[in-house]
Amino acid sequence: MEIAKKRTRIGAFLIDIFIFWSIVMIVGIFYGTPHEEGIGYSLNGLPALVMFLVGFFLWPISEGMWGQTIGKRLLNLKVVTDDFEPIGMGQAFGRFILGFLDYIF
């Protein structure tokens, strides 16, 4: 098995972000409040919860169930353990939480 190149991983991430951004914009158009600066939408209540759940489905749940997000699937990448075994749901959530914390700090 071959380890994916960084540019391929970045490409998969950008595809996933674009999919999530597109869904956020569509939900924002119908249920959001436009920002004062004119860029983007603010979501509150049920629409915000729906977007939170969409984000969870796009990343940790899809990686835990299939080992791939949509972007990874399009670029033929799969998340595996050090032994090249499929990751489980717990590992997928761990990757998601640690990646989110890494982004914050």
N, C-alpha and C positions, 0 to 999 in steps of 0.2 A: 504494500500500500504506500502511496506517495503523499507526503505532507503538502498541503495547499500553499501556493505562493501568497505573499501578503497582498499583492494587487488583486488577486482573485477573491480573497476574503473581504477586502475593502469594497470591491464591486458588489459582492453579495449583500454586505451591510447597507450600501447605498440603495440597492434595489428594495430591501426591506424598509428602510427609512422612507423612501419615496412612496411605497404602498401605504404605510402608516400615515404619512403626511397627507396623501390624497384622501384617505378616509376621514381624517380630522377636518380637512377643508370642506368636504361635502357635508359632514355632520354640522360643522360650524355655520355653513351657509343657511341651513334649515333651522338649527336650534340654538345657535350661538349669538353672542353679542359682539359686534365689531369693536376692535380696540380703538382707542382714541387716536392713535398714530396712523390708523388705517391699514395696519399690517396684521392679519390674522384675526382670530376670534377667541372669545372667552367662553368656556363651557362650564356650566354649573349644574348640580343635581344629577338627574338621570343621564343626560347626554355625556357628562364627564365620567360617570360610572361606566357607561357603555364603551367609551374610548379607553378607559383603564383596562377593561376586560378584553377589548380587541388587542391592545398591546400585549397583554398576557398570553393571548392565543397565538399571536404572531411570533413571539420569541420563546419563552420557556415551555409552553405546552406543546407547540409544534416540534421543538427540538427534543423534548422528552418522549413524545409519541413516535415520531418518524425519524428523529436524528437530523432533521433539516428544517430550515425556514423556507419560505417561498424563494427568497433570493439565493440561498444555498442550493436549492433544488434546481433552479434555472442554470446555475453555474456548475452543477454536478459536484457539490461539496457535501460532506457528511461529518457531523460531530461524533467523535469516538473517544474512548478512553485511551490510556497509554498502551493498553494491550490490544488496541484496535477493535474493541467490543463496542456495541451501541451504548450510549449513555442512558441512564434512567431518568425518571421524572425529578428525583431529588437532585441529581447532578445538574440537570437543566435549570432548575430553580436556583441552585447555588451559583451557576455561571451567570445567570441573569442578575441576581442580587449583587454579586461581587463586581460585575461589570458596571452596574448602576452606581455602586459606591465608588468605584474607580473613577467614573466620570465626574461625580460630585467633587471629589478631592483633587 
